[in-house]
Amino acid sequence: MNVLLLYKGDYVSALRGPELRYMSLAQELTALGHKVVISGRTAQPESLPSAVEFVAISNRLALVKAFFAAQMVVLHGGGPVILLLATLAGLAGKQIILDSYVPHWIELEALSKTQSRFSKIKTLIKSYFNVLRGLYSALIFNGIIAANHRQLDLYRGMIAPFSLTRDFSRVVVIPFGCDSTPINLSSQGRELLSELSNGKIRADDFVIGWLGGTYGWFDLATLLTEVSDAITSNPSIKLVFFGVEAGRERELLEWVLPQAQDNVVFLPWVAFAQRFDYWSGFDVSLVWGAKSVENDYASRTRNFDCLTLGLPIVQNWDQEWGPRLKESGAGQVTDTEHIAAVLTELSYSPDKVAVMRNAMQQLAPPFYWSRFASQLIAMAQMPAMSVVRRVCGLFAFICILPAALVLFLYYGLLSLKKS
C-alpha cells in the first residue's frame, strides 16, 4: 500500500509530538513492506527513516502527485488547500484519515484566555477552524483517529446529529506509540546529564525529568511550589527541564523557593535521536496538567516515551493515564496537596521506584509503534465512503457554515468584552 503521512511540521533533529508520531509510524510501515511518503514544511534527509520519501508542502505539484499516488492519506491538521486536496482525493476513491489524536481547538481556546486582544482573535479563529475541520472530516473522510476513549466520545458526539450511530465505527482509538526495544535507565545516562549540566547533577541525586515543553496547559505554578518543598526536605532532589528560553526560565523560578532554585536545572534541547540516552538518567518523570477541559481530553505524548524508557511517572489525575497508572502500578497519581510528600518518599525509596519501573516495562507492549501501524492498515479495510455520501456530507457542511459564523462572532465578541 502507498501511504501519505502529512503534517505541516519540520522533520529535523528536534521533533515535537506529530513529527515524532509520523517518523516512527513511517519506519514501522516500511518494515511491513508499505511505501511511505511524509509531507511537511522541511526535512533533513539524515533525520528521515530509510526508504521514506519527503515532499515539501510548498511544492504544490509534487504534493498533488503524492495525494493521488497514495492509497491512504493520513492528515494531522491541514489548512483549506490541504482539505481541498484531501476531498478531491477522497472523491477519487482514496482512503482519507484525519489523525486527530489531540483536540487542538481545546488547547488553543485555553491559550487565548491569557492573550492580548489581537492575539486572542487570531487564536480564536484558528481554534474555530480546527473544530470545523474535525466536523468536516467526520462528514467527508473515511475515518478519524482518536487517542483515547474520551476523545472517541467527543468525535462521536460531533457525528451523531448528522448520522446517528451509523458512522461511529469510523472513529477509531489508536493511542500514541512507543519503541519496541526498551531502553533501560542507566548510569551512563546520569553521566550525560552531569556533563550537560556542568556537574549540577550528581550520581547520588534523585533526578526528576520534565519531558517536553512548558506549555500553558500545565499547572507549573502549583508544581514548582510543591517541588520546592520536596527539595527542602531532601536537597538531593533535582528537577530538570529541557529547552526553556531565558525569559521563561525566570518566570518558572519565581515559583521556586530561593533556597531550592539551584536544584531546578535548565538544560538545552538534545538531539532527537539522542534524547533517550539522556533521559535514561532520570529516576522518575513528572507531568502536571492544569485542572481544565484540556486535561480531560489530553493524551500525554511524553508519557509514551516513558514506556520506552521504563521510566515511572508521577502525575495528577487525567482520564487516560490516571486509570492506566493506578491499575498497572507503573507510576503514582496524586493531587496538589501531596506532590511534595510523594516525591520526597520516592527519593528515599529506591526499591519502590524499581517496582514501578518494572511495571512500566510490562505496560509497554500494547503501545508499540508496530501495533499502531497494524491498526492503521486495518482502517484501510473499512468500507470506503461512497461518492454520494461524501457529496451529501460536503453539502451538509456548507449549510452548517452560516450558523458556525454567527456563533463565532458572538463568542468572539464575548471573549473580547471579558478581556
Secondary structure, 3 states (H helix, E strand, C coil): CEEEEECCCEECCCCCHHHHHHHHHHHHHHHCCCEEEEEECEECHHHCCCCCEEEECCCHHHHHHHHHHCCEEEECCCCHHHHHHHHHHHHCCCEEEEECCCCHHHHHHHHHCCCCHHHHHHHHHHHHHHHHHHHHHHHHCCEEEECCHHHHHHHHHHHHHHHCCCCHHHEEECCCCECCCCCCCCHHHHHHHHHHCCCCCCCCCEEEECCCCCCCCECHHHHHHHHHHHHHHCCCEEEEEECCCHHHHHHHHCCCCHHHHHHEEEECCCCHHHHHHHHCCCCEEEECECCCHHHHHCCCHHHHHHHHHCCCEEECCCCCHHHHHHHHCCEEECCHHHHHHHHHHHHCCHHHHHHHHHHHHHHCHHHEHHHHHHHHHHHCCCCCCCHHHHHHHHHHHHHHHHHHHHHHHHHHHHHHHHC
